[in-house]
Amino acid sequence: MLWLDLVAWFFGGACLANAVPHVVSGMMGRPFQSPFARPPGKGLSSSTVNVVWGSANIVIGYGLIWHVGAFTFAEVSDAAALGAGALLIALFSARHFGRFHGGTMSERQ
């Protein structure tokens, strides 16, 4: 196994985790932040844009996980790389978007 495979699986996990809020918000008909909003990551994009962006993340994540190296959940390092990518993007998203949606308790008074 190459270390580049682990990097690909890390980013694959990040892409799959990033797809969740975009697809779910879009399917609910709610606008949500995306890289295509103005300003990027702060403004809101339409529900349609979010479904497309979330779907693109799924395709990219799938490609990075299943078409780079020989990924298997039975291999601890493979699963750990994917899980670490998903966890880190989830924590980043919680902190970043919590400022806009009231999820960051430390900023409340």
JOWO-V682797 format. One line per field, one symbol per residue. ss: DSSP state (@ for helix, = for strand, . for the rest). phi: phi as a letter, one per 30 degrees, with the letter a starting at -180 (. if undefined). A space follows every 10 residues. Layout:
BEGIN
ss=???
phi=???
END
This chain:
BEGIN
ss=..@@@@@@@@ @@@@@@@@@@ @@@@@@@... .==....... ...==.@@@@ @@@@@@@@@@ @@@@@@.... .....@@@@@ @@@@@@@@@@ @@@@@@@@@@ @...@@@..
phi=.cdddddddd ddddddddde ddddddddic dadadcdcde ibdccddded dddddddddd dedddcbbib dbdddedddd dddddddddd dddedddddc ciccddcdc
END
